[in-house]
Amino acid sequence: MKLPPVDYEAPATVSEAVGLLAEHGDEASVLAGGQSLIPLLALRLAHPAVLIDINGIAELSGVSANDGYVAIGAMTREYVAEESGAVAEAVPLLAAALPLIGHEAIRSRGTIGGSLAHADPAAELPAVALALDAEFVVRGQAGERVISAADWFEGYLTTARRPDELLTQVRFPAAGRGTGISFGEVARRHGDFAVVGLAASLTLSDGAISDARLAFAGVCDVPVRATGAEDLLVGESPSAELFEEAARRATENLDPPADLHGSSDYRKKVAAALVRRGLRAAADNAAERQ
Ligand SMILES: Cc1cc2nc3c(=O)[nH]c(=O)nc-3n(C[C@H](O)[C@H](O)[C@H](O)COP(=O)(O)OP(=O)(O)OC[C@H]3O[C@@H](n4cnc5c(N)ncnc54)[C@H](O)[C@@H]3O)c2cc1C
């Protein structure tokens, strides 16, 4: 279907974009890569009066390694982050998840900010951001706010960003020494959204787990952190029995939605299998990075 009639603005700077958002508020939609928004418009599931196209704002693109974190501009294309040496080196969990997003053509247009602002609970990047405690920088006319990943995802396709704010940057903490990662997912076909996905990160110090992070995609209307399992893992030595118990704890309170891709029970079983596999892979990876 063709797009509905809509006014179009193409600001050249963040200040101009923020001014337009202040003027139009929730009548406006920000257009980034368009990979989620354009289909929503075509299907008449979104009805903005104005599109604010941020593709021409150069200051919103780029990856920079800083002391302790990697900052990624909201308009950075997914394939640019995928090919970034700084991301591969400092945020390996993000590097592992990026190639699983759709297909190359999608990643060549889709953006880091677009995926995280869209906040699809089955998407890879929200689970990565939640697992790593990423920070979201938003700009409105009143200034800048920094929002933690724990507060960012409020509900289905809903974030803590106010309608008059632009997401400008996402900051991912750098992995420390001894940190191993794994991003696993089960999808019906390569490139499909995950039926269930899991971002896993373990840090080993002297053979014991000193930090554990597990975040699911596809089990709820927001990405979900498995804090009970994380608490169980910390202080213990990696073993098959420990990972089995972690999988039980991580899934005991899950009540995933059922749809044509799988029942709730199936999703729960997949989630448990992903925890076992993800922890084993992350522990092996951590041992290599000691
Ligand atoms: C066939 C297909 C398969 C796909 N498969 C996957 C997949 O497997 N996994 C996955 O994660 N994704 C998948 N996607 C989605 C893809 O990752 C999108 O690129 C992403 O979800 C949205 O990014 P975008 O830059 O295209 O954003 P857009 O579509 O332009 O925008 C998405 C939403 O975010 C808002 N927005 C965007 N940028 C900002 C900003 N800076 N500030 C405030 N609001 C903003 C928009 O207003 C809109 O509401 C798929 C898409 C397609 C078409």
The ligand as a Tripos MOL2 file, in Angstrom:
@<TRIPOS>MOLECULE
LIG
   53    58     1     0     0
SMALL
NO_CHARGES

@<TRIPOS>ATOM
      1 C1         11.9030   -7.5490    6.7170 C.3       1 LIG1
      2 C2         12.4030   -6.9620    7.9990 C.ar      1 LIG1
      3 C3         13.0090   -7.8040    8.9300 C.ar      1 LIG1
      4 C4         13.4770   -7.2810   10.1290 C.ar      1 LIG1
      5 N1         14.0410   -8.1420   11.0220 N.ar      1 LIG1
      6 C5         14.4790   -7.6610   12.1930 C.ar      1 LIG1
      7 C6         15.0780   -8.5290   13.1530 C.ar      1 LIG1
      8 O1         15.2320   -9.7280   12.9430 O.2       1 LIG1
      9 N2         15.4810   -7.9760   14.3220 N.ar      1 LIG1
     10 C7         15.3420   -6.6280   14.5940 C.ar      1 LIG1
     11 O2         15.7240   -6.1920   15.6620 O.2       1 LIG1
     12 N3         14.7970   -5.7990   13.7070 N.ar      1 LIG1
     13 C8         14.3630   -6.2730   12.5160 C.ar      1 LIG1
     14 N4         13.8100   -5.4170   11.6170 N.ar      1 LIG1
     15 C9         13.6650   -3.9920   11.9940 C.3       1 LIG1
     16 C10        14.9690   -3.2250   11.7760 C.3       1 LIG1
     17 O3         15.9590   -3.5600   12.7210 O.3       1 LIG1
     18 C11        14.7160   -1.7280   11.8840 C.3       1 LIG1
     19 O4         15.7950   -1.1230   11.2990 O.3       1 LIG1
     20 C12        14.5540   -1.1360   13.2540 C.3       1 LIG1
     21 O5         13.5960   -1.7840   14.0460 O.3       1 LIG1
     22 C13        14.0930    0.3110   13.1340 C.3       1 LIG1
     23 O6         15.1720    1.0840   12.7740 O.3       1 LIG1
     24 P1         14.9810    2.2220   11.7080 P.3       1 LIG1
     25 O7         16.2310    3.0270   11.7350 O.co2     1 LIG1
     26 O8         14.5980    1.6400   10.4110 O.co2     1 LIG1
     27 O9         13.8330    3.1060   12.3570 O.3       1 LIG1
     28 P2         12.4780    3.7070   11.7590 P.3       1 LIG1
     29 O10        11.6740    2.6410   11.1170 O.co2     1 LIG1
     30 O11        12.7680    4.9150   10.9560 O.co2     1 LIG1
     31 O12        11.7990    4.1700   13.1230 O.3       1 LIG1
     32 C14        11.3000    3.2300   14.0590 C.3       1 LIG1
     33 C15        10.6200    3.9820   15.2070 C.3       1 LIG1
     34 O13        11.5880    4.6290   16.0160 O.3       1 LIG1
     35 C16        11.3790    6.0530   16.0210 C.3       1 LIG1
     36 N5         12.7140    6.6690   15.9580 N.ar      1 LIG1
     37 C17        13.7020    6.3090   15.1210 C.ar      1 LIG1
     38 N6         14.8340    7.0100   15.3990 N.ar      1 LIG1
     39 C18        14.5280    7.8290   16.4270 C.ar      1 LIG1
     40 C19        15.2700    8.7870   17.1730 C.ar      1 LIG1
     41 N7         16.5620    9.0410   16.9270 N.pl3     1 LIG1
     42 N8         14.6430    9.4560   18.1690 N.ar      1 LIG1
     43 C20        13.3350    9.1990   18.4390 C.ar      1 LIG1
     44 N9         12.5850    8.2920   17.7810 N.ar      1 LIG1
     45 C21        13.1730    7.6250   16.7850 C.ar      1 LIG1
     46 C22        10.5120    6.3310   14.8020 C.3       1 LIG1
     47 O14         9.7510    7.5020   14.9620 O.3       1 LIG1
     48 C23         9.6600    5.0730   14.7480 C.3       1 LIG1
     49 O15         8.6090    5.1680   15.6750 O.3       1 LIG1
     50 C24        13.3400   -5.8970   10.4080 C.ar      1 LIG1
     51 C25        12.7510   -5.0410    9.4650 C.ar      1 LIG1
     52 C26        12.2840   -5.5600    8.2790 C.ar      1 LIG1
     53 C27        11.6460   -4.6320    7.2920 C.3       1 LIG1
@<TRIPOS>BOND
     1     1     2 1
     2     2     3 ar
     3     2    52 ar
     4     3     4 ar
     5     4     5 ar
     6     4    50 ar
     7     5     6 ar
     8     6     7 ar
     9     6    13 1
    10     7     8 2
    11     7     9 ar
    12     9    10 ar
    13    10    11 2
    14    10    12 ar
    15    12    13 ar
    16    13    14 ar
    17    14    15 1
    18    14    50 ar
    19    15    16 1
    20    16    17 1
    21    16    18 1
    22    18    19 1
    23    18    20 1
    24    20    21 1
    25    20    22 1
    26    22    23 1
    27    23    24 1
    28    24    25 2
    29    24    26 1
    30    24    27 1
    31    27    28 1
    32    28    29 2
    33    28    30 1
    34    28    31 1
    35    31    32 1
    36    32    33 1
    37    33    34 1
    38    33    48 1
    39    34    35 1
    40    35    36 1
    41    35    46 1
    42    36    37 ar
    43    36    45 ar
    44    37    38 ar
    45    38    39 ar
    46    39    40 ar
    47    39    45 ar
    48    40    41 1
    49    40    42 ar
    50    42    43 ar
    51    43    44 ar
    52    44    45 ar
    53    46    47 1
    54    46    48 1
    55    48    49 1
    56    50    51 ar
    57    51    52 ar
    58    52    53 1
@<TRIPOS>SUBSTRUCTURE
     1 LIG1         1 GROUP 0 **** ****
